Amino acid sequence: MTSARLPTMPSLDPSATRTRAAAAATVPAGTRSERVAITFPRDTHYLAIVRRVVADAALRAGFDGEDVAKIELAVDEACSNAIMYQVDHEGSARFQELAVEIMIERPRFAVTLQDRGAPYAFEECGNFDLEDQLRRLEPGGLGIYIIKNFMDEVAYHHSARDGNTLTMVKFLPR
């Protein structure tokens, strides 16, 4: 009877498995662009999922923890504003879903939010001195300020066909 030799099994150590998986999932900077798109119901319950996807993509793109937190907060504010403020006079939602697209084209990291809501005066909001605003002790009003100040580029557009499109861009430091 002949005996066959079995190949050596790789280590089943969980930390080694995670290290191998992380190395396999990492795309070297500048090698290719990546796109992640999600559509979710108009419900704040899903914001945790959106934050997680955005934070993971920002880490994958190469941002440090501070920039990841800024990107995550800016996107959360944009989605929250769309969910909370896009209602008609009777309180009914103007749309049922939001779409988020993340484009990683190093060194550019872009997040685009699209909803079918009514137009709003984005350019006129969030343009104030933060200390003056905080002295007024009025609740709210910081979301668009955060978006404009935490991201490097922000563009808003509304069309009758597509609704609102907000694109937020952060550049990787060189």
C-alpha positions, -999 to +999 in steps of 0.1 A: +000+000+000+013+034-009+008+064+012+002+098-002+016+129+013-009+156+021+001+192+014+010+213+044-020+232+057-017+270+061-018+284+096-053+286+110-042+314+134-070+340+132-046+370+132-026+355+103-058+349+084-068+385+089-034+398+079-035+377+047-071+389+039-062+425+045-031+422+022-052+406-005-079+432-003-055+462-004-051+479-037-018+497-041-023+535-044-027+547-079-033+513-095-069+517-104-101+535-096-129+520-075-166+526-074-190+517-046-227+525-049-255+519-025-292+528-025-310+528+008-345+536+020-353+572+033-349+562+069-323+573+095-320+536+106-297+530+076-273+559+083-250+536+104-246+513+073-238+543+051-212+557+076-196+522+078-193+519+040-179+554+036-154+550+065-142+517+051-138+531+016-119+562+030-096+539+049-091+518+018-082+549-002-055+557+024-069+585+046-058+588+082-083+585+111-089+622+114-098+626+077-119+594+078-139+609+106-144+642+087-155+624+056-179+602+076-194+631+094-199+652+062-217+623+045-238+616+075-249+652+077-257+653+040-278+621+042-295+632+075-304+666+059-320+649+029-340+625+051-351+650+077-358+681+056-371+668+023-408+667+032-438+685+018-461+709+037-481+679+051-450+661+063-450+635+036-416+624+021-408+638-013-388+607-022-384+571-009-347+563-015-313+579-015-283+569-036-247+572-025-218+567-048-182+566-037-155+571-064-119+565-055-096+579-081-064+586-062-057+612-050-094+622-054-121+606-031-156+616-041-189+609-025-221+618-044-255+618-028-286+619-049-322+622-039-355+631-057-363+660-033-371+696-040-343+721-047-328+740-017-305+769-013-274+750-006-250+777-016-266+802+008-264+779+038-234+772+061-215+804+053-210+819+087-184+824+114-187+793+137-181+812+169-208+837+161-232+809+152-225+791+185-231+823+205-266+825+191-275+793+209-299+783+181-302+746+175-293+731+141-278+748+111-243+733+113-247+704+089-239+723+057-212+742+075-196+709+084-199+696+048-183+727+033-155+728+059-146+692+062-145+684+025-121+700+000-147+705-028-185+705-026-209+710-055-247+710-054-270+707-084-307+703-089-325+692-120-362+684-126-352+650-140-327+638-114-335+658-083-307+669-059-271+659-065-245+667-039-209+658-046-183+660-018-146+656-026-116+650-003-080+648-017-055+624-002-025+644+012+007+640-009 
